[in-house]
């Protein structure tokens, strides 16, 4: 019985070695690689989410830059002028 068990173990080892050798001989072709990448769905939800957010955000950004930027620029320029006036009052106090 023990000899029979050893023979089964040896056959398993031989089978696994042959299988590994066959795996090494079967090099992945470009087609198999593309199929593997195509069938892999990990990260698909995050990519879809990014695309949906981009489709929403890009028109909003275009609208803001086209119509809102002159107002924003005006507010910043007014703030800079006020800041310059305040700095002049600090450096040259009119007493």
C-alpha positions as CSV (number, residue, x, y, z in Angstrom):
1,X,0.0,0.0,0.0
2,X,2.8,2.4,0.9
3,X,4.5,1.7,-2.4
4,X,1.3,2.4,-4.2
5,X,0.9,5.8,-2.4
6,X,4.5,6.7,-3.3
7,X,3.8,6.0,-6.9
8,X,0.7,8.2,-6.8
9,X,2.8,11.0,-5.3
10,X,5.5,10.6,-7.9
11,X,2.8,10.7,-10.6
12,X,1.3,13.9,-9.2
13,X,4.8,15.6,-9.1
14,X,5.5,14.5,-12.7
15,X,2.1,15.8,-13.8
16,X,2.6,19.1,-12.1
17,X,6.1,19.5,-13.7
18,X,4.8,18.6,-17.1
19,X,2.0,21.1,-16.7
20,X,4.4,23.9,-15.6
21,X,6.5,23.1,-18.6
22,X,3.5,23.3,-20.9
23,X,2.6,26.6,-19.4
24,X,6.0,28.0,-20.0
25,X,5.9,26.8,-23.6
26,X,2.6,28.5,-24.3
27,X,3.7,32.1,-24.5
28,X,0.9,34.6,-24.3
29,X,0.2,36.0,-27.7
30,X,-1.0,39.5,-28.3
31,X,-4.5,38.2,-28.9
32,X,-4.6,36.4,-25.6
33,X,-3.3,39.4,-23.8
34,X,-5.9,41.7,-25.4
35,X,-8.7,39.2,-24.4
36,X,-7.4,39.1,-20.9
37,X,-7.3,42.9,-20.6
38,X,-10.8,43.1,-22.3
39,X,-12.3,40.6,-19.9
40,X,-10.8,42.2,-16.8
41,X,-13.5,44.4,-15.3
42,X,-11.5,45.7,-12.2
43,X,-11.6,49.4,-12.1
44,X,-14.4,49.8,-14.6
45,X,-16.7,51.5,-12.2
46,X,-14.1,54.1,-11.2
47,X,-13.4,54.9,-14.9
48,X,-17.1,55.2,-15.6
49,X,-17.4,57.6,-12.7
50,X,-14.5,59.7,-13.9
51,X,-16.0,59.9,-17.4
52,X,-19.5,60.9,-16.0
53,X,-17.9,63.6,-13.8
54,X,-15.8,64.9,-16.8
55,X,-18.9,65.1,-19.0
56,X,-20.6,67.2,-16.3
57,X,-17.6,69.3,-15.2
58,X,-16.2,70.3,-18.6
59,X,-19.3,72.2,-19.8
60,X,-19.6,73.9,-16.4
61,X,-16.0,75.0,-16.6
62,X,-16.4,76.3,-20.1
63,X,-19.5,78.3,-19.1
64,X,-17.7,79.7,-16.1
65,X,-14.6,80.7,-18.1
66,X,-16.6,82.2,-20.9
67,X,-19.3,84.1,-19.0
68,X,-18.1,84.3,-15.4
69,X,-14.4,85.0,-15.8
70,X,-14.9,88.8,-16.5
71,X,-16.9,89.2,-13.3
72,X,-14.3,87.2,-11.3
73,X,-11.5,89.2,-12.9
74,X,-13.2,92.4,-12.0
75,X,-13.7,91.3,-8.4
76,X,-10.0,90.4,-8.1
77,X,-8.8,93.6,-9.6
78,X,-11.0,95.6,-7.3
79,X,-9.6,93.7,-4.3
80,X,-6.1,94.3,-5.5
81,X,-6.8,98.1,-5.8
82,X,-8.2,98.1,-2.3
83,X,-5.2,96.2,-1.0
84,X,-2.8,98.7,-2.7
85,X,-4.7,101.6,-1.2
86,X,-4.6,100.1,2.2
87,X,-0.8,99.4,1.9
88,X,-0.2,103.0,0.9
89,X,-2.1,104.2,4.0
90,X,0.0,102.0,6.2
91,X,3.4,103.1,4.7
92,X,2.4,106.8,4.3
93,X,0.0,107.7,7.1
94,X,-1.6,111.1,6.6
95,X,-1.5,112.6,10.0
